[in-house]
Amino acid sequence: MHVLGIDAGGTKTVCLLADGDGEVVAEARGGGANLQSAGELAVEKVLHHVMEEALGDHDLLPAAICLGIAGVDRPGDADAVRGIMRRIGFKTPTLVVNDALVALSAGAGDDPGIVVVAGTGSIAYGRDGAGRAARSGGWGYLLGDEGGGFWIGRAALSAVVRQFDGRGPATLLTDLVLEHMHLQSPTQLIHEIYYRDLHRHAISGLAALVQRATDDGDAVAEQILTRAGAELTAAAASVITRLGMRGEVFPVVLAGGIFRAIPWLTSDVTARLSEVAPRADVRVLRVEPAVGAVRLAIAAARGEASVPTYV
């Protein structure tokens, strides 16, 4: 038996072909595939590419596919994705879930737990021992995604223009951002952001500069990260509270590129969560979230898959 486990996030998509024991046979990578922001056609192209590449010359039909995809939480979303799979030509039974569940499964297995995902965007998701789930965040870059890469990058840009206007304090972020974007003056940001329509992933890439400025003692940068840590913790606390898990022992998985790019934020969120749920075990996800999709796909192939129900 073989399965496909796919983690389709806003920035990248990873597809793993694995056997019935979860051993990875092949891997493929592609661009982001967020259903809400990219649309069905873009998602279809990415999924087709990564599945075909992962299968390669392997002459086999997967027993099941688990697709964890950003921006999918409503029944209509899952139906749209299954329609995409049919158009691609894959009639294999497909389990469609939010990519946060995939990340949680990768870091906590089948146990109750919480995941805080901070990539380009952000979301907190959790499940308890009774099969109930809750989420907070994941509203997209216009409505929320506080503490995610775009939010942090935008805050850095705001700090630069506020210094230039005299409305905010001096910050090392000005030189770092201008050097990173190959600009001579903050006035050129208008053209870069609005006329060139700078992609939000490029703005998210500025988040690492905030870590650099913080390391060099910049108060403005540290304030940005402090706010980011507070927002991510608040999202996790909301999920923990609604699931009644504050006094329980459970893992909190920190997933996404921001926790890897900004170690300060990992330490800050870990410290804050110790006050929210003192018995929680906070850990950074060290494997691909797609590993969780493989676990769920194997369970689906065996008829044992169970997706938590939102409270």
Secondary structure, 3 states (H helix, E strand, C coil): CEEEEEEECCCEEEEEEEECCCCEEEEEEEECCCHHHHCHHHHHHHHHHHHHHHHCCCCCCCCEEEEEECCCCCHHHHHHHHHHHHHHCCCCCEEEEEHHHHHHHHHHCCCCEEEEEECCCEEEEEECCCCEEEEEECCCCCCCCCCCHHHHHHHHHHHHHHHHHCCCCCCCHHHHHHHHHCCCCHHHHHHHHHHCCCCHHHHHCCHHHHHHHHHCCCHHHHHHHHHHHHHHHHHHHHHHHHCCCCCCCCEEEEECHHHHHCHHHHHHHHHHHHHHCCCCEEEECCCCCHHHHHHHHHHHHCCCCCCCEEC
